[in-house]
């Protein structure tokens, strides 16, 4: 059975596997003792050759300048992986237990889901974060992009770090360099993966004959940041594009997530809702 599915999302996780399969990080950590080391984000950064250390180690002692920027986040965090993450100037790095700093990377931010059998990737799907951001958070994710230059890097990383692992995993990268990993998939993108994905995942987990699902149909997953509810006019506009509105009560300053199967209409929707006024570029 799937472990950690939110009640309003159960319809997406059909059929259910006979074995226990995690869909959130807490369950994945518990169910995969041999591979839970990937949740050590400091270890992931150091393995990727990045300058990083626990907070308390001065970044200037590691060759960074006082005016450089670094990213600060928890070393391990199973309750929302972006919790407490932020970009800060080197001279303002906090001395807080449980956090680490890492040099700030430039380049495209990607999230790759992989179906893995005994440490070998048998299917993958890339998703690209938008350059338009709200406090370092992408305004939208472009699901189902082709990134052949990343395929071998992802497969090599999985083979090295997840030897013997069978299941779904996720690897986030910036500029082609790993920043964090998960022993589960990107649940927020699942609606855009197509009807063959979950049955193939279940067959893999239950040891049944496996056929890799086709490339994902894709679409946009859009974050509506702000504090005021959507207006009736905005709701009607979203409905006219066939986008799904998913309220987000967990994130204080995110009203909702929009799942839009049509990428072109999704980009038009962002402009029509005046979302760029809430974001900064960079």
HUSULRA-V731332 format. One record per run of one state. SS is the DSSP state (H for helix, E for strand, C for the rest). FROM is the first residue (numbers start at 1). TO is the last residue. If there is no record, write none. Layout:
# HUSULRA-V731332
ss: (SS SS)
from: (FROM FROM)
to: (TO TO)
This chain:
# HUSULRA-V731332
ss: (C E C H C E C H C H C H C E C H C E C E H C E C E C E C E C E C E C H C E C E C H C H C E C H C E C E C H C H C E C)
from: (1 2 4 7 13 21 23 25 32 36 40 41 48 52 55 59 63 69 75 86 90 93 99 104 109 118 120 130 132 135 137 139 140 146 148 162 167 175 177 183 187 193 196 206 219 226 232 241 244 248 254 261 263 273 275 279 280 282)
to: (1 3 6 12 20 22 24 31 35 39 40 47 51 54 58 62 68 74 85 89 92 98 103 108 117 119 129 131 134 136 138 139 145 147 161 166 174 176 182 186 192 195 205 218 225 231 240 243 247 253 260 262 272 274 278 279 281 282)
